[in-house]
Each structure stands twice: as structure tokens, then as C-alpha cells.
Amino acid sequence: MTVELPLDGYTCAQVIDPERRRWLSVTGAVGAAAAAATALPFVSSFAPSERAKAAGSSVEVDIADLAPGAMKVVEWRGKPVWIMRRTPEQLAELETISGLADPASNRSDQPEYTRNTPRSIKPEILVAVGICTHLGCSPSAAFTPGEPAIGADWPGGFLCPCHGSTFDFAGRVFKNKPAPTNLEIPPHQYLSDTRLIIGSDELDQA
């Protein structure tokens, strides 16, 4: 059974001091802009199989319906995992983007086979744990480049509303942000062109 759940279902619940309130405003503005444009394809569904409910189990995901620029969310080990099909433009941006804290992901948590610029097996498909590496909040989608509420030089990506960490479309954090590392990339592998399994790979059949 598939249960629809908003992406921000994992945002942290805490008191935000006045200096941080502006990030909530930013998130609200980004959300309003996306809603007004209605041009952002987005799929949000927590869909673990029955066997995946056991701790540590892997999760199989069908991505046949995932359109370019769209993202779906599944649950793995109690964590939200983002699966996004990046557009050619979003992929090209990853090669030229600047201002990243760890562009080569040397300090970040990901399998060796995703230690590349897009941080993925298939260049167009991002598979990342949607939890900020600062205090465990869940970033929101901020896909529109140049979003005025964030900045004219914003390339598009993800914004954590709690403390303002920003990430590109590979989950790489920008410099001078609270998050110390890039978003985690979980172990995964493809069973076919349209199906992947999270929590298991060729090196470790979990």
C-alpha cells in the first residue's frame, strides 16, 4: 500500500530563534512560487514493502513513472530516501557549480561507486537520504534556479528550513552552512532499467 506523505514530513520540530526565522520565510516563498508555477513535477510517496518494515531490510523501488525533474520519496530503515530523475540541464549544472564545501565528496558518506560528480550510478538518477547532516532535519525542494527568496545565483537544489543549509542536485552542501557534510548516499543497485533496490548492492547483499 502506498501512503502519500509530503516531503516536509521530516522537518524538525524545534523553536526557531528570530535570527533563523528568515529561513522559514525563504522556504515559504519557495513553496509559494512552486505552487504558483505548477510546473514542478513532484512525486512524494512512502512505499516500503511489508518485508522492508523489518529493521535493516532493503527496499525495491519502481522508477518507471519518474519523469525528468521529478522526485519520489521512499522509506528505508526509518529514513526518507529521495529518488530524483535529474534533467540534462540539472546534470550540466553540477559540472560547473562553485561554492561547495566538499565538491568531491571526500568527507561525505557514500558508496565508493558513487564517488563522482553526480554522486550516482546512473548520472540522471539521484538516490540520497533526505536528512540534513546538521541536526537531522529534512530539507525541502527548492528546484527553481535564481529563486529570489534565496538569491539570484541559486542554481536550484534543496534548502533545509531549520538552519539554512543548502544543497545542490547531487546533495552537496554549500560552503559556510551549518551542515558539515554532503547528504548521505545509501547503498543501492539497479535490478533493471526501471527498478532499483536500496540497502543492498553488489558488494553487500543486505
Secondary structure, DSSP 8 states (H G I E B T S, - for coil): --EE--GGGG-------GGGHHHHHHHHHHHHHHHHH-------EE---GGGGSTT--EEEE-TT--TT-EEEEEETTEEEEEEE--HHHHHHHHH---BSSTT-SSS---GGG-STT-SSSTTEEEEE-S-TTTS---EEE-STT-TTT-TT--SEEE-TTT--EE-TT--BBTTSS--S------EEESSSSEEEES-BTTB--
